[in-house]
Amino acid sequence: MKAIFLLFSLCFSLFGITISGTSQPLNNTIEILIDPDKNLTIHEVLSDSRFFKNSSGTQNFGYSKNVFWIKISLTNSSSVELKRLLELKFLPMDFIDCYIVDSSNRLKNHYTSGDMRPLSIRPTNNKTPLFPIVLSAHETQTVFIRLENSGTMVIDPILYTPEYFWEKINPNREAFISAFLAIIVFFTLYNVVLFFSLREISFIYYFLAMSSMFVMQSTLFGVAYEYAPFLGLWNLTIAPNIAGAFFIVFSVLFVSSYFELNLYSPKIDKWLSRILFAVYTPIFVLLLIPQTYSSVLPLISLLGIIVIFLILYLTYIGYQKSPISSHYIFMGWLISGSLMILYIMELIGILHLKLVDDLTIRIGTLIEMIFFSFALGDKLRYLKMKTAEAEIKALESEKQMLIKAKLATAGETVGNIAHQWRQPLNRLSTVLLNIQSDLYFKEEIDKELLVKKTQESELILKDMSNTIDLFLNFFSNTHSDEIFNTADAINDAISIMGETLQKNSIELTMDIDKKTSIQGNRSELAQVILNLLSNAQNALLFTQTSPALITIHTKKVDEKIHIDISDNGGGIKIIPIESVFDPYISSGNNKNGAGLGLYIVKNLIIQRFKGDIHVINRSEGAAFIIEIPSAL
């Protein structure tokens, strides 16, 4: 039995591979010759005895400057002619020459291919090198293939029937390429939309990483070479490797930004920039000097392995320390990163396990994108949580500003009431002195006069009590929305502010449409008017305008009530003028002001009255125009 097996093996080696089936891998049966001087011709190779048998599966030569010859013997044991297509599945190779020799060592065909040669000279219109072979009945042929490449080389020849290749293999491969690249484009555009929606830098890093992946895969698939063959060396050799390096760089930045490592692991983030600089340097050397490709690229590959380990470590640190608890991104990178490390190590010849090929890497990339889509969902939830927390803080801050502004307004109002009370208190003092004088100096009290003076005192006290009630109404939250006359709210503000305006020699003129009504809180509109009057008064006192004038004018325009409050204090100097409504922005007219009055005014008008307010400078001074929907 053993003798029969040895005899069969001897015949197999003598007569070559027997062709059978629709597809037939040849990687275990090829013979290899290394040509370090790159000067062997086909005629010398025919008689060269230095060919050695490959028995380790897919042959990978790593990064080598040598020329390699592979020898494949094919035998047609049938009685009919056989047509086959010989494919070299590894796409990026600079120069390929395929020689087909008959059993008498006569050259039958010579085909040329490689991405450094025009696409038009290929024997078949296909992205991967594909050579037609025709064997007559009972014929044996030997195929010699000369391979020259500036980068890594993986030799994985497969023999197909033409029908099987063009009807099944190629359409399925094209469909996979289209689907794979479409998925990358989808995730890329999805992250662009998220970036412009949320302005979160991690999304733009992932967009750049996926864009790099698209460039790398489209070149490795041969899509770029098919549509832009003029790029030559850049197309299938340099571009995918540079794109792969940038994919790793942007992936590092994405992971760092995603987990906010600058906040939670600042030391690691600091070292990160130095490691990335080590990756950038050979990339830029390769960009500036393409001739250094075969020397620089192994360094980029080794750095790529280091950085992928770094990314895995970063995802682990982020998973442990960052508040963004996303195990998806860790699992995604654990799968794709591990596959990339194995693939790069096999490409550069460190490993020969033959566990990972192009298809495995692409499937790993798809798995990574699926995991990352879940991770981005975690990031969105985290951003929403942060936004909600920021909104709560903003509301609390706004509440504090409102309280502060209300206290400031209350202080001003108390001052105005003090001014307003001064005159009635003087009158009341005079009445009491008259009564006291009568009691001391007159023997008989005129009861009628005493009653009259007492009634006068009661009226004065009633007016003062009304002022207190008005003050309480101003700062009470018990009032619900109602329809009220615009003039009443304006008069409420003037009743508090009027005495102060007179004391400061400021003339107030009014042209008020008493038929206009507004729905809302009357005291809140009165507060708005009071703030604007106080702001106008401060401007007039600051500029020492004489005569000082404040004008209030109301009218109804297109179902809206316009309230125009202007002064002749010279206008507002702040640019842009609308910024006076921002918090803590003061016009400078009131040294004791906190810069919150006009901010509160705008909030009240917009939020409580569904209106708007804007400010303009007129020839003599500033004018604030309030627009509120009419209630009638």
Secondary structure by P-SEA (a helix, b strand, c coil): caaaaaaaaaaaaaaccccccccccccccbbbbbbccccccaaaaaacccbbbbcccccccccccbbbbbbbbbbccccbbbbbbbbcccccccbbbbbbbcccccccccccccccccccccccccccbbbbbbbcccbbbbbbbbbbbccbbbbbbbbbcaaaaaacaaaaaaaaaaaaaaaaaaaaaaaaaaaaacccaaaaaaaaaaaaaaaaaaaaacccccccccccccccccaaaaaaaaaaaaaaaaaaaaaccccccaaaaaaaaaaaaaaaaaaaaaaacccaaaaaaaaaaaaaaaaaaaaaaaaaaaacccccccaaaaaaaaaaaaaaaaaaaaaacccccccccaaaaaaaaaaaaaaaaaaaaaaaaaaaaaaaaaaaaaaaaaaaaaaaaaaaaaaaaaaaaaaaaaaaaaaaaaaaaaaaaaaccccccaaaaaaaaaaaaaaaaaaaaaaaaaaaaaacccccbbbbbaaaaaaaaaaacaaaaaaacbbbbbbccccccccccaaaaaaaaaaaaaaaaaaaaaaccccbbbbbbbbbcccbbbbbbbccccccccccccccccccccccccccccccaaaaaaaaaacccccbbbbbbcccbbbbbbbbbbcc
